[in-house]
Amino acid sequence: MMKIRLILLRFLFMLLMIFIPNAQLTARAFTGTYGINYGRIADNIPSPDKVVKLLRAAKIKNVRIYDADPSVLNAFKGTGLELVVGLPNEFVKEMSANADHALTWVKVNVKAFLPDTRIVGIAVGNEVLGGSDNELEIALLNAVKNVYNATRKLGISDVVQISTAHSQAVFVNSFPPSACIFKDGVAQLMKPLLQLFSEIGSPFCLNAYPFLAYTYNSDKIDINYALFQPNGGIVDNRTLLHYDNLLDAQIDAAYAALENAGFRKMEVIVTETGWASNGDENEPAATPGNASTYNYNLRKRLAKRKGTPMRPKKMLKAYIFALFNENLKPGQSSEKNFGLFKADGSISYDIGFSGLQDISAASSLFSLKEIKARAYYLSAIAITTSMSVLLSRRSWVRAVETASAEMLGKTVFNRPLWTGTSPVSVHSGSLVQLLLVAALIISSLGNL
């Protein structure tokens, strides 16, 4: 019952926010600390509508996709899930060269779905800098500018954040973390991009994989250090900071590179991290046990809502890679096996989530509490709607004042709701009073 009342009071709070003037929206692409990458390079994974059920059951709100597929955007409509869409690398040069094309792309793939689909970000390319295509690297900055300017022209720059994700190939000297800097050849392209992101309030997005670091350096890295398991850790001999896990060290290496480049205040968000549950012979650490340990411990790490040794006050945020195993991904076997879920929607290993079959079975049972919750919610809507209608009749406003005072056994209002000759001339503070009355009525409903 308490939970039902809280839901209703939250509804009233939302109504209050409607009447707060000059409310400002700010672009933000992450709620909380935990998100997921929804990759779809597969021919056997669940449909987008089933994916929505999976995500909502897991209470994962932050989702990244690598394109702007309309079937996904439509499936996410009205769900409350917050989505970062991707502009694939193959479009970066075109968007860089033609601002009109960037405007059209944003209009068709983002603006057209707002606000019903909660698109909160656009990732322009993925791991472009530090790659092998120099023309693509050079095109990235102007593509980002054109996409951002498109959001401004369309009036959505305050709700859609622009970013691009980087691999660790952009760094050199990442150990100890404080020694890390951007590579020659990358730095001159990175700095103007960071300047733009600093001006528009975007974070530095990092794809960080302790799995890969361990796989290629297993003779130097303790696997417990990579898996968040108990270990002696390492000490950065320049800062004397202690690290008990590899992911924190990788993130702080990025912070060190940013500081060296003159962007100390920029936030680092992990846009990809995960551990493969299967791999080739040269990937012996890719096992279900290690993947389960990494992702379970990472989930616990994020739930603590704390920062890294170098930035203890900046709460760590991360998108897990990935939602599903993807059977069509090229490369080594590990690339196909990063999913928390298998292609049929069942869990790859147990870290506290439920598979699709379990969710379907649970959702088929409607409890009495759920029915009551819906009834009370509808009551709240009816009450507040009716009271707003009553504002158009002066006599009813007086009746509300009198009834409210009698309900409480004392004076509720220190001034009348009615302040003028117009049926809608009402104190803004009195709207708050009116909604407080609704809250009292809702509260009394719980005792019926």
N, C-alpha and C positions, 0 to 999 in steps of 0.2 A: 504493500500500500504506500509506503514511504517513497518507493521508486516511482510510482504513478504520480504522486503529488509533485515530485521533482521534475518530471517530464512536463507537467502542466505549468509549473512555475517558469520553466525554461521557455515555454511557449509565450507566456506573458512577457518575459524579458525581451523576446524577439519583437513583440508588439511595441514595447517601449522604445526599442532602437529605431523603429520606423519614425517615431516622432522626435528623435534627436536631430536637430538641424546641423547642417554643415559636416555631416559624417564623411570622413575621408577613407578611401580604399587604397591599400598599398599592395604592390605585387609581392606575393610570397608563394613559393613553390613547394613548401614542406610543412606539414603539421606533425608535431611530435618528433620522434627520432627514428622510426622504422618505416621503410618502404620496400617496394619490390620492382624488379624489372620483368615486364611481361613481353618476352621475346616470342616470335611466332615463326621461326625458320623450321617448320615441321609440317607434316601432312596428317598428323594423327592426334592432335591435341584437342581439348574440348572447345566448343563454340564460345564466342565472347559472352553470351548471356549466361552460360554456365560458369564462366570465369568470374563474372560479377558475383554470383552466389558464393563461390569459393573464397573470394577476397573479403566479402562482407562477413562470412562466417569466421574467417581468420582475424577479422577486425584490422585489416591492413588497408589504410586509407590512401597512402601515397603510392602512385603507380607511374612507371615510365614505360613508354613504348618507343619503338625506333622508327616509326613513320606516323602517318595520320590517317590510318585506314578508317573509312566511314563506318564499316560494320562494327568496329570497336567503339568508335565515338558514339554511335547510336545506342549500342548496348549499355554504355556508361551513363546515358542520359537519365537524369533524375535520381541517380544512386547516391550522390554525395561524395563519391570517390573522387580524389583529386589527381588529375592526369597531366603529365608532361609528355607532349608529343615530340616526335623527332623529325627534323628535316634531314633526310639521308645524304650521305657524302656525295652521291652522284648528282645532287641538285645544287651543291654549294657554289660551283663555278658559275652556273646560270644565275643564281640569286645575287652573286657578287657583281656580275656584269650588267644586270638589268633590274633597276629598282621597281619598275612596273610589274615585272614577273614576281618579285618578292611580295609586293602588295597583293597581287592576285592570289598567290599561294596562301598567304595569311588569311585573306578574306574567305576563300573557299574551304580551307582546312581547319581554321580556328574560329574566326568571327562567326561563321554560319552556324556553329554548334553551341555558341555561348548564348545565354548563361545556363541552359538546361544541362549541358555536359560541362563539368567543372574543369576546364582546361586552365591550368595555372602556370604553365611554362612551355617554352619552345626550346629544344636543344638543337642548335645549329651544327650539324655534323657530329661525328664521334671519333675521338682519337685522331684528329687531323694533324696537329703539330707533332713533330717527331717521327712522322711516317716517311714513306718513300716517294710520295708525289709532291714535288716542290711547288708545282703550279697550284695544286689544291691548298697547300699551306698558305701561299701568298693570297689566295682568294678568300680565305676564311674571314679576315677582319672586315672586309667590305660587305660580305654576305651577312655577317652579324649586324652591321650598321643598317643595312637595307631592311632586314627583317624587323629590327627594333623600330626603325622609322615607320615601317608599315603598321606596327601596332599602335604607334602614336597617331597616325592619320586616321586609323579606324576607331580610335578612342578606347583601346583596351590595354594600353601600356601600364595602367595602374593595377591590372589584375593578372597580366601574363608576363612572367619573368623570362628573360632571354639568357641563355647560357650555352656552353659547349664543354664537353667532357674531355679530359686528357688522360693518357696512359702515363706510366712511370718512365716511358721513353723520353720524356721532355727533360728529365733530370740527369745530373751527374753528381758523383760524390754523395750518395744518399746515406752513407754510414761513416761516422755517426750522424744522426739526424740533423744536427745543427750545422753540419758542413755542406749540406745540400744546396746546389744552385741550378739554374737552368742551363742547359747545354748551349754551347756555341752553335749558332745556326738556328736555334730555337729562340734564344733570348730576344733577338732583335724583332722577331715576329710576335713574341709573347707580350712584350711590354706595352705596345699600343693597344693590344686586346685587353690587357689588365687595366689600362687607363680607362678604356670605355666601360668595362664592367664596374670599375670603381665609381664612375660618374652615374651609372644607372642603377647601382645597388645590387648587382649580381654577384654570386659567390664564385670561388674557384672550384670547379667540379673535377674530382679525381677518381679514376678507376684504380682501385688498390687491391692486389691479390697476394696475400701471404702464401696461398697455395703455389703460385708460380715462383715466388721467391724461394720457397723451400724446395720445390721440385728441381730448380737449377742450382741450388746451393745447399743440398742436404748434408754435405760434409762440414758446413760452417754454421748451420742454423739448427738449433734444438727444435724438434717437432712440437714439443710442449709449448715452446715460446710462440710458435705459429698458431697453435690451437687454443690459446687462452687457458692452457692447463698450468698447474703449479710448476714453477721453474725459477732458477736464480735470476733470470732477466739480464739486462745489460745496463751499463751506466755510460751516458754520453760524457766523455772526458773533457769536453769544452764547457758544458753547462752544468755538469754533475747531476743531471736529471736521470732518474731511474725508470726503465721501461720493463714491464712484465709481459708485454705481448707485442708482436711484430706489427700489427695493424696500427697501433698508436704511434709506433716509430715511423711508419711510412707516412702517416698523416702529418706528423711534426716535421718530417723532412720537407714536405710541401710547404708548410708554414715558414720554414727556414729559407727556402728558395724565394717565397713571396716577399719576405722581409728583406732579403738581399737585393731584390728588384725594386724595393721602395713601396711595397704594398702590405705593410705589417698588419693593418686592420682588416684585411679581406678574410672572409670566412671560407673554410674548406668544407665542402660537403662530399661525402663518398657516394658517387653515383653508381658504382659497381663494386661488389665484393662478394666472394663466395668460395665454395670448395667443391671440386668434382667428386662424385661418388663412384666413378669408374673411369678407367683410362687405359692407355697402352702399356706395354712392358716397361718403357722408360718413365712411367708415371706411377710408381708403386704406392705413393701416398694417396692416390685417388681411390679411396675405399668408402663404402657406406658409413663405416664407423667413424672415420676421420671427418667426413662431410657432416655427419650428425653432430659430432663434438664441436666442430667449428661454428656451425650455424646456431646450435643451442647456446653455446657460450657467448656468441656475438649478440644474440637476442637478449641475454641477461646483461651484457655489457651496455647495450643501448638503453635498456630499461632503467639503468642507474642515472641516466640523464646528466652525465658528467662530461667534462672535457678531457683533453690529453695533457700530459705533463707540461708541455710548452704553452698550451692555451687552456688552462683548467676551467676558465669561466665560459668558454665557448662549447656549448653542449654538442656532443658528437651526433651527427645525423647520417644515416646510411641507407642506400637502396641495395637490397640483396639481389645477387644474380644467381639463379633466376627462378621464375615461377615454375616453368616446366623444363623437363629434358626435351631437347630439340634434335630430332633425328636427321634433319637435313643440313645441319651446320657443317661447314667444311673444316678440315684440319684434323688434329689428333682426337682420339676417342673422348678425351676429357671434355672437349668443347661441346659434345652432345649430352653431357651428363652433369650439368650444374643445377638441375631443377630440384626444388623442394618437393615437387610433385611429379609423378610419372605421367606419361601421355594419356592414360585412362582416367586421370584425376585422383588416383590413389596417392598416398604419401610415399615419398622415396625412402623416408626414415622418420622416426618419431621425434619431433621437437616441440610438440604441443598443438599442432594443427590437425584438422580433420579432413579426410578425403571427401570427394563429391558424393559417394554412396552414403556415407555416414550423415552428411549434411541433408541429403534428400530424405532420409529416414526420419531425422529429427524434425525437419520442417513440416512433415505430414501430420504431426501431432500438435493441435492447437490447445493450449492450456487455458483454463478458466481465467488465469491472471492476464493472459494476452488479450482475451476478449474484453475483460474489465478495463484494461489499459486503453483499448481502442474506444470504449464507451466514454471513459472520462475525458479522453482527448477531444472527442466530438462534442462533449458537454462544454469544454473550455471554449471551443470555437463558437458554439451556439451562444454562450453567455456573453463573450466579448463582442461578437457581432451584433447581438441584440442591444447591448449597452451603447454601442456606437450609433445605432439607429435612434435610440432614445434621446441622444444628444440633440436631435432635431426638434424635440418637443420640450418646452420650458417646464411644464408641469411635471413631466417624468423625471427631469433632472432633480427637481425639488424632492420628488418621491424617493429617488435613489439616496439623496442626502439623509432624509429622515429614516429610511429603512436601515441604512448603514449605521447610523448613530444608535438605533435601537438594538441592532445586532451586537454591537460592541458594549452597549450600556454606557456610552460616553460620547462626547462630541468627536466626530471624525474629522470634519472639515473646519478650518479656521476662516474660511471665506467661501462664498458660493461658487458653484461651477459656472453659473451664468454670469456673464460680464457685459453683455451688450445687447443690441437689438436684433442682430443677425442670428438665425438659428444655429450657426456654426461658430459664433464668437465665444470661444472657450479658452480659459487659461491653459497654457501648456502644462503648468504644474498640476492643474486639475485633471488632465489626462492621466497623469501618474496616479492621482488619487482614485480615479475611476478604475484603473487597472488593479489597484490594491484591493478595492472592493471585490472585484472579480476573483482575486486570489483568495479572499476570505470565504467567498461563496464556494469556490472549488474545494477549499480545505474542509468546509462543512460537509461537502458531498461525501468525503471519505468516511464520515461518521454515520452516514445513513444506513 
